[in-house]
Amino acid sequence: MAIFCSKINAAERGHVNPIISAQQLSKHYRVHRGRPDSLKEAVVRREKHRTSSEFWALKDVSLDIKKGSFFGLIGHNGSGKTTLLKLMAGIHNPSSGELKVNGRVSALLELGSGFHPELSGRENIYLNGAILGLTRKEMDLAVNEIIEFSDIGEFIDAPVKILSSGMYVRLGFAVAVHVAPEILLIDEVIAVGDEAFQRKCLEHLYELRRTGTTIVLVSHSLPLVEGLCDEVGWLDHGALMQSGEATEVCWAYLDSVNAQEAEKLRDEEDDPVHTDTSLTEIEVRRGSGEIRIFHVDYLDGQWLANPLPSSGDTLVIRLWYEAETSVENPVFAMKIHHATGVHLASPNSALQQLETGSIAAGRGYVDFIIDKLALLAGDYLLSTSITDPDRMHVHDAWERSHSLRIVPGSSPEREGLADLLGKWQPPVPHEKGSPGHPNR
Amino acid sequence: MNLAAALTSANRYAPLVRNFAGRELKARYKRSLLGWTWSLLSPMSTILVYSLVFSVFFRAAPPAAGNGSQNFAVFLFTGLVVWLLFAGMINGSMGWLIAIGDLRRKVFFPPETAIFGSALALAVQSAIEAGVLVVVMLFIGNLGPTTLALPLVLVLAGFFGLGIGFFVCVLNTHYRDMQYLVGIVLNAVFFLVPIVYPLGIIPERHWGLPIRKIVELNPINQFVTAARESAYLLQWPSISRWFALLGYSLAVFALGWRFFARRSMQLSEDM
């Protein structure tokens, strides 16, 4: 059986040629301390021991990215994600190992990457096209689409240095996706820009993918990565921890992050450190830990992952729990705060007399279904908790642990925080009515 | 890199080189009233001042031109066209490489495309100066078939300067002293080479050294002299001089390019 399986896998692998293939890829940077910046220093300090240490940004990374796939790269800050993208983009050379990239690469590494500040948007579009090896004719065709997509209007002929940061990002994204790349590398840029543009970007990425573009995305937003990507690579201190099916790798990564956090919490209990953070940045976790929430997913009415729920539509908040021992009839609760700190709602399962029964050790989830999301577009924070039935003992309470970004949807309301779901009625003429005494 | 690969990549990046050149030309006199006129006014003022100082104050007499007249300003102009191209390549290369640093950190393209692009823009500027020179020569009736050799001398001088430019721009990314050093050296060489004065005013021997011979054999003087011979004296430069020009420019360009190409990938990490 095992032999049979491995045969199939080999055959499958033979079918799909990787468009990017890395073999034992390593990259080290020399970190110069006291490196001479001038000739004089270089001469004067020659005999002294020069302190330069090596920093390995990537160590022995081997991975294949299939043609036409959507590949995510996750990992904490400084784990080597951006370095890997830079190697793929050809900006830096690997120190050792082999990297094959078979296709025209367009990279969006930093905001407005590849823009010359003194040139106008239009000139920059042509410059970028020329860098990517497109002919002037091809660019003439693309330029109108880019202007339309970026929606910056007459500013296209102004030097890009005067553009607002939003315009800059939009133009950068528009150029990167419209130069007909075979491989698109994106580093944490979708998180910038307003909601409408974000949605437009996501839609466009889907569109590109349908036409066969391979996309590599670096992001810290796990729901986004999990929702968008087919496969994910998880980097930690330059080493590839795991690579494969998106959900699986994201879970493994989350487990490790949670384990690290729990360890940190245990350490901090002995020596509590009070850090002064603003309200929205508080992230406190307490509880005895027999059962914990380890992940929150957002789904839409079709039970599909939807990292950006829309106002007025169905939202399912799925709380994934992991129990260490069996727990009797726990109460699941949430708190929703607006990003400004306003406390908006506190749904909990006990108020609805939900009998959760006996939960055995292991993983599972609880869904909270909102038929019509009454919150308007904006950024919200979600706190989760699990307590015993009397709400005296806290198993797990995680304050403002998850962000919830709501985008405009079918709700026509735009201002304020909530759609009250009320209905206006036609005016009724009534000369003799008695205001203040409606029933008289 | 073999020749076929070099040609393919040259073809692939030709539009980019043109784009960089166009950008350089367009951006140069943005927001100035006189615009491109400045590119002619500045050499003209140099010619005026030096003509006044050297021909009037110091009474340096230029050799007779091809048509027998003696015109210090035109004599100076001919040498200056070559010098401005040569020095512009060396001085410019450092700025060109630094200017693309930010771009190069974000998107891949060979850094030499920017240098070739800017060099092309400088060549265009030099061609305009040479054009003005030819018009002036036409005006004073000092044109001949040998004038046709001037563009070739300029091209060779350009490659000679660019070769040195490739060296200094790489060194400048490591040590910013380079730009100051280059400024001083170029300033010294400008006066050590007979551009603003005729070779004849240098004494043949001094401190027991044949200093006129030393200055005369200096590579930069070879280019300046070749330009003077063809456009001012209206003589064909000798075959040996042509070989010297060709040898200097090809050797220096090839060495500079080799030096640059070996380090170009490392540059984006150092810039």
Chai-1 contact restraints between the chains, C-beta under 6 A:
chainA,res_idxA,chainB,res_idxB,connection_type,confidence,min_distance_angstrom,max_distance_angstrom,comment,restraint_id
A,S38,B,Y175,contact,1.0,0.0,6.0,A-B,restraint_1
A,S38,B,D177,contact,1.0,0.0,6.0,A-B,restraint_2
A,L39,B,Y175,contact,1.0,0.0,6.0,A-B,restraint_3
A,L39,B,D177,contact,1.0,0.0,6.0,A-B,restraint_4
A,A89,B,F108,contact,1.0,0.0,6.0,A-B,restraint_5
A,G90,B,F108,contact,1.0,0.0,6.0,A-B,restraint_6
A,I91,B,F108,contact,1.0,0.0,6.0,A-B,restraint_7
A,I91,B,S268,contact,1.0,0.0,6.0,A-B,restraint_8
A,H92,B,E269,contact,1.0,0.0,6.0,A-B,restraint_9
A,N93,B,M265,contact,1.0,0.0,6.0,A-B,restraint_10
A,A107,B,V107,contact,1.0,0.0,6.0,A-B,restraint_11
A,L109,B,K106,contact,1.0,0.0,6.0,A-B,restraint_12
A,E110,B,K106,contact,1.0,0.0,6.0,A-B,restraint_13
A,S113,B,K106,contact,1.0,0.0,6.0,A-B,restraint_14
A,S113,B,V107,contact,1.0,0.0,6.0,A-B,restraint_15
A,G114,B,L103,contact,1.0,0.0,6.0,A-B,restraint_16
A,G114,B,K106,contact,1.0,0.0,6.0,A-B,restraint_17
A,G114,B,V107,contact,1.0,0.0,6.0,A-B,restraint_18
A,E118,B,A27,contact,1.0,0.0,6.0,A-B,restraint_19
A,L127,B,N19,contact,1.0,0.0,6.0,A-B,restraint_20
A,A130,B,P15,contact,1.0,0.0,6.0,A-B,restraint_21
A,A130,B,L16,contact,1.0,0.0,6.0,A-B,restraint_22
A,A130,B,N19,contact,1.0,0.0,6.0,A-B,restraint_23
A,I131,B,L16,contact,1.0,0.0,6.0,A-B,restraint_24
A,I131,B,V107,contact,1.0,0.0,6.0,A-B,restraint_25
A,I131,B,F109,contact,1.0,0.0,6.0,A-B,restraint_26
A,G133,B,R12,contact,1.0,0.0,6.0,A-B,restraint_27
